[in-house]
Amino acid sequence: MTNELKKRLAELEAELVTSTPAQREELMAHLEEVVTALEDKGVETPQWAKSRLNDRIDEDVEDQFDNMPL
């Protein structure tokens, strides 16, 4: 199962590079699921995956502040 998750992680990395913004959100949800599953198994996840997920959270927070009235 771990090998399947690692394979899916590699597929997601390639798909994210060529994805459109609309596709990217769905792919990021899948990435989060795979990273969580790997971490639950005690497997170290690649830094690129962690960085992508952290960037997504930062963007969401920034978007909330961009829409705040002054």
ZIDA-V992387 format. One record per pair of residues at least 12 apart in sequence whose C-alpha atoms are under 6 Angstrom apart, sorted by sequence separation. I is the first residue (numbers start at 1). GAP is how many residues later the second one is. D is the distance in Angstrom with one decimal. If there is no record, write none. Layout:
I/GAP/D + I/GAP/D
This chain:
none
